[in-house]
Amino acid sequence: MSAGVFTVSARLRHTATVIFLHGLGDTGYGWSLAMKQIQSPHIKYICPTANVMPVSLNDGARMPAWYNIYKSGMQGSRFTIDEQGVKEAASRVHSMIKDEVDHGIASDRIVLGGFSQGGAIALYAGVTAEKQLAGITALSTYFPLDHNVFQIQKANAHTPIFQCHGDCDLVVPYQHAVESSELLKLFCTRYKFKTYKDLGHSSSDQVLRDVKSFIGEHIPPLNSNM
C-alpha cells in the first residue's frame, strides 16, 4: 500500500529542503506539524508516510513502517531488522533527493532527518547517498545495518550529523544509540551526539529547538532570500 506525503511549502523562494521521516506506526502528518513550528521561510519540508506492512515486532499487525522488525527484544546490542527493507526505504529517500535536485535544489542544500525508525533510515540513506548533503539529523534512533557501514559514500564522509537521544528511552535503549554513534564517528568526521536528561522515546521542545538550529546552520538563507 502506497502512502501519502505531507509537505510544508516554503513561504519565500524555495532554496533548500528538509526531508523528515516518522517512526514506526506513525505518519508524516504529525511531523509536518512539528516542522511547521520550526520552519524557516526559504525551506520546504517533506514528511513522507511509510508504506503499510505487517510488523513482526507487533504480532504481524499492519502499520506504516520503513522496514520490518523481526523480534521484540535485542540480539546482543542490536535489533533484528529486515535488511532488504532498510535498503528499499533508503532507495525511496534517494529518489526524493533526486526529485528535489531535478527541481533545482542542490543536494548540499538538502537535510535528511527522522525519528526512531525514520531516523535509522535518515542515517543510512544519508551516509549512502551518492551526492553530498547539507546534513543529517537523527532523533531517538540507531544505525540500522552496522555490517554495511563500509557502504558509506565518500560524498558524505564529511557531512554534519546530529544525533539526539534521551537517557530514559526504553524503546531504543540509550546504550544502543551510543554504540551507533561511536561506530559512525569512525567514518564520519562531523558527528555530534547529544544526550537529553530524563527524556524517553519522544521529542521535546528542546530537541526541536536544537534541530531547528542545526538546520539553520547548514542550510541558511541565500542572499536572494534576504
QUILINUR-V835545 format. One record per backbone hydrogen bond with DSSP energy under -0.5 kcal/mol. NH is the residue of the N-H (numbers start at 1). CO is the residue of the C=O. E is the energy in kcal/mol with one decimal. If there is no record, write none. Layout:
((NH & CO & E) (NH & CO & E))
//
This chain:
((6 & 47 & -2.2) (8 & 45 & -2.7) (9 & 7 & -0.6) (11 & 41 & -0.7) (12 & 41 & -3.0) (15 & 13 & -0.7) (15 & 42 & -2.4) (16 & 42 & -1.2) (17 & 109 & -2.2) (18 & 44 & -2.7) (19 & 111 & -2.6) (20 & 18 & -0.6) (20 & 46 & -2.7) (21 & 113 & -2.2) (22 & 48 & -0.6) (25 & 64 & -3.0) (26 & 23 & -1.8) (31 & 27 & -0.6) (32 & 28 & -1.9) (33 & 29 & -1.7) (34 & 30 & -1.8) (35 & 31 & -2.6) (36 & 32 & -1.7) (37 & 33 & -1.4) (38 & 34 & -1.0) (39 & 36 & -0.6) (43 & 40 & -1.8) (44 & 16 & -2.3) (45 & 8 & -2.6) (46 & 18 & -3.2) (47 & 6 & -3.2) (47 & 45 & -0.5) (49 & 4 & -2.4) (52 & 1 & -0.8) (53 & 63 & -2.3) (55 & 61 & -2.1) (56 & 54 & -0.6) (57 & 69 & -1.5) (58 & 55 & -1.3) (59 & 56 & -1.6) (60 & 55 & -1.9) (61 & 55 & -0.6) (61 & 58 & -1.7) (63 & 53 & -2.2) (65 & 51 & -2.4) (70 & 80 & -2.2) (71 & 80 & -0.8) (75 & 78 & -3.0) (76 & 74 & -0.8) (77 & 75 & -0.7) (78 & 75 & -1.7) (81 & 79 & -0.8) (82 & 68 & -2.2) (83 & 81 & -0.9) (86 & 82 & -2.0) (87 & 83 & -2.1) (88 & 84 & -2.3) (89 & 85 & -2.4) (90 & 86 & -2.5) (91 & 87 & -2.0) (92 & 88 & -1.8) (93 & 89 & -1.9) (94 & 90 & -2.7) (95 & 91 & -2.0) (96 & 92 & -1.8) (97 & 93 & -2.4) (98 & 94 & -2.3) (99 & 95 & -2.3) (100 & 96 & -2.0) (101 & 97 & -2.4) (102 & 98 & -3.0) (103 & 99 & -1.1) (104 & 101 & -1.9) (105 & 100 & -2.4) (106 & 104 & -0.6) (109 & 106 & -2.2) (110 & 107 & -1.5) (111 & 17 & -2.4) (112 & 135 & -2.2) (113 & 19 & -2.6) (114 & 137 & -1.2) (115 & 21 & -2.3) (116 & 139 & -3.1) (118 & 115 & -2.0) (120 & 116 & -2.1) (121 & 117 & -1.7) (122 & 118 & -2.3) (123 & 119 & -2.5) (124 & 120 & -2.4) (125 & 121 & -3.4) (126 & 122 & -2.1) (127 & 123 & -2.4) (128 & 124 & -1.3) (129 & 126 & -1.0) (134 & 107 & -0.7) (134 & 110 & -2.5) (135 & 110 & -1.0) (136 & 160 & -2.0) (137 & 112 & -2.5) (138 & 162 & -2.5) (139 & 114 & -2.8) (140 & 164 & -2.5) (144 & 142 & -0.6) (148 & 145 & -1.9) (149 & 146 & -1.6) (151 & 148 & -2.4) (152 & 149 & -1.6) (153 & 127 & -3.0) (156 & 153 & -1.4) (157 & 154 & -1.3) (159 & 156 & -0.8) (161 & 190 & -2.8) (162 & 136 & -2.7) (163 & 161 & -0.5) (163 & 192 & -3.0) (164 & 138 & -2.8) (165 & 194 & -1.9) (167 & 196 & -2.0) (168 & 199 & -2.3) (169 & 166 & -1.2) (173 & 171 & -0.6) (174 & 169 & -0.6) (176 & 173 & -0.7) (177 & 173 & -1.6) (178 & 174 & -2.3) (179 & 175 & -2.5) (180 & 176 & -1.9) (181 & 177 & -2.4) (182 & 178 & -2.5) (183 & 179 & -2.0) (184 & 180 & -2.5) (185 & 181 & -2.1) (186 & 182 & -0.6) (186 & 183 & -1.2) (187 & 184 & -1.4) (188 & 184 & -2.9) (189 & 157 & -2.4) (189 & 187 & -0.5) (192 & 161 & -2.9) (192 & 190 & -0.5) (194 & 163 & -2.8) (196 & 165 & -2.3) (197 & 195 & -0.6) (199 & 196 & -1.5) (202 & 200 & -2.0) (208 & 204 & -2.5) (209 & 205 & -2.2) (210 & 206 & -2.4) (211 & 207 & -2.6) (212 & 208 & -2.6) (213 & 209 & -2.3) (214 & 210 & -2.4) (215 & 211 & -2.8) (216 & 212 & -2.9) (217 & 213 & -2.1) (218 & 214 & -1.7) (219 & 215 & -2.4) (225 & 222 & -2.1) (226 & 222 & -0.7) (226 & 223 & -1.0))
//
